[in-house]
Amino acid sequence: MNAEIRFLKNDRRESFSIFQISSCEIELSWKNICGKAEIILPRNVKDFNRQKVKDVFQRGDKVEIYLGYDGDLKLEFSGYIDQVSADIPINIKLEDEMWKLKQIPVNFSSPNISLKGFFEKVVKDYPLDIDAHISLGAVRFTKVTLGEVLNKLQSDMNIYTFIRNGKLSVAKPYSDVKDDKGVFEEFDLERNCVSNDLNYISAESRLVKIIGQTAQNVAKAVKAKEKDKKLKFEYGDNNANETINWTFNVKTKKELEEAVKDLYKKKKKDGFDGSFTTFGIPSVQHGQKVKLTSSLYEDRQGTYYIDSVKKTFRKDSGYRQEIGLGFKAF
């Protein structure tokens, strides 16, 4: 297995790469606004004997992490230094491109604007990936950062934002990400999985409740001084062991009820919950689909969306991916 950590050129120094590391850990999920990584360098990195660590590594420096086998390396993380330890071994903590975006100052108001329109006004120098036609209505943000706005969108409206494929993705947790051959990656639980923490649950045993709300205020106020409100609708099993809060881009009570019940049906399937650990290749990312098969239980194969990926690269345990499963696609 091989690694290359590239520290890109800046106004203080030229670019350089490190090929020997003690460990590297990358955590990415559509549920987290910011993707994170951590690198620990060996104690005897000779390149820094003559230089102070703080002169070489500084907060805001651009970094790229490449991992792979037999010299075939793939870009697994791109971001910026957030923290550098003062001790040896050198510990470098990184955040992805969101580190820079969430610092954008936001002073914006509009009597009525869409989600896409807002981001096009505020984020002007970074590619956007927004398909949802969601109205934010009247908005007013004063002396806040984009990071604060993103947190509010997530907490108030269940609108998730994250970096994927070099774009700021908004309200689009899942996508049909495929490999170069146009097919989904496949993993056999007995053949190419190191370990798993999966539970197979039948549809009857899967107790789910969906709590849905409309993205915008569509319920008209009864009194003149009151504001319009969001519609809400709950549907599912009693004593549910999984409750999903979701925002739907619908405008009527009937549409909301249909959307909530449709999501309930999608969740109410036989399938695996949890995560499994595999080798570093094939490399996967959150939001794409993977097919799971089992040599022992052939009836349990299925295709799932990925909610999270934790990649670890260590001398003692090798290059691994812990893949957290989301919805069962089919």
N, C-alpha and C positions, 0 to 999 in steps of 0.2 A: 504494500500500500504506500501511497505517496501523498504529500501535501505541499502546497506552495501558498504562502501568505504574501501577497503583494501590497506594499505600502506605496501608494501612488505619489507622484511628484507634487510638491507644493512650494510655496515661496521661501521655505527655510532650507530645503534639501532636494536632492534628486530622488527618483523612485528607486526602490530596492526590494528584493524578495528574501524571505526566509524559508528554507526547505526542511529544517529540523525543528520540530516542535514536540513538547511533552504531551500535550493534549489539545483538543479543540472540541467545542460543543456548540451546536446551532439549534435554536428552537424557533419554529415558525408555525403559525396557526392563523386562520382567518378570524378567530375569536380575539386575537390580540392585536391592538393597533400597531405595536412596534415589534418587529422581529429582533431577536437578540442572539449574540454569539459571544463566546469566551475563549481566549487563547492563552495557554500557559507555555512559556518558552523554557528551554533547558537552562540549568544553572550555568553551564559553561559555554554560552554563546559568545564566541570570541570577538565577533564584530562590534560588540558594545563595550569592550574592555576600556577603550580609550575615549569613550563618549558618555556623557551623562544620559541616563534613561529619559529624563524629561526633555532633553534636547532632540532626541530621536523620535519619541512617541508623544504626541500631544493631542488633547481633546479636539475633535473636529477633523483629524487627519482621515483621508479616504483610504479604505482597506478593501481588498478582495480576497476571498478564501476559495482556493481550488483544491479539491480532493479527488482521489481515484486510486486506481491500481495500475501497476506496470507502466507508469508514465502517462497513462491516458487520464488526464485530469479534467474535471468539470467545474465550472463556476457554481459554487453552492451558496455563496453569501457575498453581498456587496453592501457596504455601509460605512459608518464613521466610528472613530474611537470615542467612547463616552467616559471611560475611566481607565487609569493606568496605576498599578500598584507601586508603592514606594519601596517594596521589599523585593528580595530575590527568593524564588524565581519570579520573573516578570509575568504579571497577570494583566491581560488586556481585555477589557469588556467593550463590546461593540453593540451598536444598534443599526438597523438597516436604514434605507433612504428616508424613512419616516422621521429619523432623528433631526434631519434638516427641515423637512416639511412642517413638522409640528411646531417649529419656532416662528413660522410666518405670522406676522402681526395681522389681526383681523379687526378692521373698523368698517362695518358694513351694515346697511339697513335697506330694506325694501318692503313695500306694502304687499307684495305678492311675488314670490319667486319659486322656481322649481329647484329640486336638489341638484340637478345637472347644471342649471344656470348659476347657482351659487358657487359651485366649485370652479366653473369656467371663469367666474369673476375673480375669485380669490387665488386659485392655483394656476398661474399663467405660464410657468416655465417647466412643467412636468407633465408627461403624458397621463391622460385620464382614461379609465375604463368604467363607464357608467351606462347601463342600459335602462335602469328603472325610471319610469315617468312618475316621480313623486313630487307633490307640491308641498313646499315648506310653509306656504302662506306668508304672513307678515313676519319678518325677522329683523332683529336689531342686535348687533354685536358691537360692543364698545370696549376698546383697549383690552382685548383678549388675544390669545394665540390660536392658531389652527388646531393645535393639540387639545385645547380646552373645548373647542367647538366639536371636535371628533368625539371626545368623551361624552359630551352632552347628547349628540346624535345617537350614540350607542346606548346610553342609559335611559333616555326618554323615548326613543323611537325604534330601538333595536336595529339601527342601521350601522352595519359594521364596515369599517374602512381598514385597508391594509395595503402593503406593497406586494405585487405579484407580477413576475415577468417584466420588471422594469416600469410598471405602471401603477398609479394610485387607483386601486379598485374600490368601488363604492357600491354597497348593497348588492354584492355579487359573490357570495361565499363559494359557490360551486361553479365550475366550468368544465367543459369537455377538453381538458388538457390531455393530449396523447403523446406518445413517443414519436420518433422520426418516421416510423413505419405506419403510423396512423392507427395503431391499436393500443388498447389499454394494457398496462403492465399486469403480469400474472404471478401470483405467489402460491406455492404449495406448502401447506402448513407443516408437512412432514419432511419435505425435501430441501427447501431453500429458506426456511425460517429458523433462526437460532433459538427463539423461545417465543411464548405468547402468553398474554394475560387476557384471553378471550373467553366469553361466556356465550354459549349458543342458547337462544331463548326462542320458544315457540310464539307464534302470534297470539295464542290464547293467554300465555303467561306474561306477555309484554303489556304492562299496565301504563297507559300514556294519557296525559291530559294536555290539550292545546289551549293556551290563553292567547287569543288573537285580538288585535286592535287595528283600526285604520291608520294609515300614515298621516292623514290630515284630519282636521276638525270638520266632520261632515254632519254631525248631529246638531241640528239647529237649537239654539238657546230658547228656553221657554219664556224667560223674562228678558225685558229689554236691556238691562244692565249686565246680564250674564253673557259669557262668551260661548261660541259654539264648542262642542266637545268631540273627542274621538269616540267612535263606536267601539264597543268591546263585546266579545263573545267567547265563552268557554265551552269546550266539548271534550269528552273523553271518559276514561274509566274512573270509578271511585277508588280511593286509596292508591292512586297512581304513584309508581316509583320513579317516574320521569315526567317532569313538567316542562313544557316548551313555551316560552314567551316569544311571540313572533308578530311582526308588523306587516300588514298586507296593503298593497296599493289598490284598494277598492273604494267605492263611494257609497254603497248602499248596504243595509243590514243583510239583505239576501245574499249579496256577493260575498260579504264577510263570512257568513255562516257556511256558504259553499266552499270557500277557500280554507277555512279552519277544518272542516270535515274531510276535505281532500288531503290536507297535510296529515291528519290523523290516520287516514288509510295508508299513506305512504310509510308512516312509522310503524303501523300495526302489521308487521311482517315477521315471518321466521327469519332469524339471522343472528349474526355475531354482534356483540357489544364488546368494547375494550380496545386493546392494542396488541400488536405483535412486533417482534424485533427480527430484522433480517440484515443481510449484508449491505455494503455501501452501494452496490449496483444490483438491479437498475435503480438509478436515482429517481426519487419521486418528490412531489410537492403537494402541499395542501390544496384542496379544491378539485383535484383530478380524481378519476375513477381507477380503482384497482380490482382485479378479479382474484378472489380467494378460492382455492381448491383444496381438497383433502383426499389423500390416498386411502385413508381409513374410513372416511365418511363421505362417500361420493355424493350423497343427497344434500350435503350441506354447502355446496359451492354457491357462490353468489358474487355480485359486483357491488362495490361500496364506494361512496365518496370518502375522501380523506379529510379529516378535520384538523389534524396536526402531524408534524414530523419533527422528531428530535434526532439530530445526527451527532454521533460521537466518534471521535478519532483519537485512539490512545494506543501507545506502544504495547501495553499488556493485554488489551482486549480487542484490538483491531478497529476496523471501520464498520460502524453499525448504524442502522436507522430504526428508530422506534416509531411505528406508524399508528396513529390513533384514528379509529374508524368513526364515520358519521352515518348519514342516511344510507340505507340499502337502496341502490339504484334499481336493480332487478336481479 
